[in-house]
Amino acid sequence: MRLQDKVAVVTGAASGIGKEIAATYFREGAKVVIADLNQEGADATAKEFDPTGKRALGVAMDVTDEAQVDAGMAKAVSAFGGIDILVSNAGIQIVDPLDKFDFGKWKKLLAIHLDGAFLTTRAALREMYKQGRGGSIIYMGSVHSKEASPLKAPYVTAKHGLIGLAKVVAKEGAAHGVRANVICPGFVRTPLVEKQIPEQAKELGISEEDVVKKIMLKNTVDGEFTTVQDVAETALFFAAFPSNALTGQSVVVSHGWFMQ
């Protein structure tokens, strides 16, 4: 049990990558807070993990809403006695060329990825500093934290920004034993990615099969999607790491699509 009795808050955890991370943490002994925009989904996931409610809690959280974030983190502390791990995972994708990109959609995407990361980080740090037992903050970046693709200007901008935020958290948090890292997955076949396939096919004038083979998986070493399990195991590695040796670092999990 690598996370025995640790308290982990995972945003966007009612489905996809966030749910798999929360499930992995739960199996490793953590108490998990399923924070999600969808209260019903969060509650259902928490009940799925632990029907008794002793080690899993669903919390409604719009990560762009300061009051909701602070209230949700306070519920986590009230239920489980603190916060040891934050996984800032909530995110969306909107695909369009820059010259056609709607400003409102640009702001929405950046708010979820960057404002959400800031607000949840601030709330977690306040608790971690106060409790004095250190902690781990993990951001869900992307290979687009390292490089760019057409049609994804705000997403690429936001994911690059998370690396900068993690570096600052690593610098400021070190005195308090708080580490910060970024996981940068390649394409994971979640509903977020499934939605992109027809959108990109239409915008680029190619088949959906070609979007998968010639865009999404073109540069992998094996033509395989990254899995939610791949990402969750990396999140476990960072959360359980025993020292500051890796703080401020990002790791790409992409079947070789991007190599540093």
Secondary structure, DSSP 8 states (H G I E B T S, - for coil): -TTTT-EEEEETTTSHHHHHHHHHHHHTT-EEEEEES-HHHHHHHHHHH-TTSSSEEEEE--TT-HHHHHHHHHHHHHHHS--SEEEE---------GGG--HHHHHHHHIIIIIHHHHHHHHHHHHHHHHTS-EEEEEE--GGGTS--TT-HHHHHHHHHHHHHHHHHHHHHGGGTEEEEEEEE--B-SHHHHHHHHHHHHHHTS-HHHIIIIIISTTSSSS--B-HHHHHHHHHHHHH--SGGGTT-EEEESTTSS--
